[in-house]
Amino acid sequence: MIWSKEETLPREEIERIQLERLQETVARVYEKVEPYRAKMDAAGVKPEDIKTLQDLAKLPFVTKQDMRDNYPFGLFAVEREKLVRIHASSGTTGKPTVVGYTQADLDTWTECVSRIACMGGATEKDVAQICFGYGMFTGALGLHYGLENIGATIVPSSTGNSQKQIMYMQDFETSLLVATPSYALRLAEVAREMGLEPKKDLKVKIGLVGSELLTDAMREEMHKYWGDEMIITSNYGMSELMGPGVSGECEYLEGMHINEDFFIPEIIDPVTEEVLPAGEKGELVITCIKKEGLPLIRYRTKDITRLFYDKCKCGRTFCRMENLSGRSDDMLKIRGVNVFPSQIEEVILSFEELGPHYEIVVEREGYLDKLTVKVELNQPTDSFTVLETLAKSVSGKLKTILGLDAKVKLESPNTLQRFEGKAKRVKDLRKV
């Protein structure tokens, strides 16, 4: 189902809307946001210089550091009294990034999430259980209001107490699950521990997953637990831009449709900052063109992807972003080699003997980096020969994919840490 007519507009009309909203946003930000006005002045660009969409490249970037430097409200374009809600990141590496919404912003957010929910197959008939943590994190409330807007029944169960989550799924006949991919797998594990088979004993047929990278291998792993008929789609967003709802997959799984009437995407080379042509892989940059409270312009997301502009088989005309390859700031540099955790995950999940739970440990011995991958077995075994052969096979495939040696440690089932929120897969001990 397509939620709004804007999702099928001709490219010329999309770009007309984008330019009109971009010009208005740039003028408003220049007038009302002193730190951004200083950036534009330093770059030698004025609002009247933005005559075409290509002129977007003249504008300076905004980064998370800009938000921290102007904590809490320095980048806002409205007075604090006009904000009706404030969210913030966890701030685990310093001051949190603070975002705020006017009532119009909340209406926009609800519209965007309603669209991506419909892309993923949600309808007013669904019972949607939201297993994101409610609070300052934008994920839970974002999906909550979007799904509620299309008429779905909401079960705001948050995270934790996984056995009770399964009880709710049984008793309320939950048909749609909102969770991170890793927690969706954890819930399936808990259901089995309770003597249930998720694909038969529960009625969950739709998974709207986010907040973590969803690789094709992880999607297949979820199908093993929840059933092949389950529709599993990834959606994308971040609190700085709005929250969830920036983009989402439709049933054809050929990339995430970006709500282009609210966001203008670009792909840049993360080193040279040069704008790359459609189809080239690089860092995603997003400009918000319909936000009142915090209208970020050319925000560097650090996410690695590429854009496609051909019309999708679903009928939507918005451009699509490929499922993320990783983040430029999550990339590990090991002995001169660029390594993304998603590459390691793809290798792990290609072995049927291994489960989806793993940990990547990077250490430094002397002047040499050492990579260790800990991963759980699906079934326990006491055979040293079987374990040694499997570990060598995994290590060999990792070397082929990564171009460097990795030590593989096979762990017993249910021994590695589980995560109810975003999974933390990497321990880089070189920084300690």
Disulfide bonds with the S-S distance in Angstrom:
none
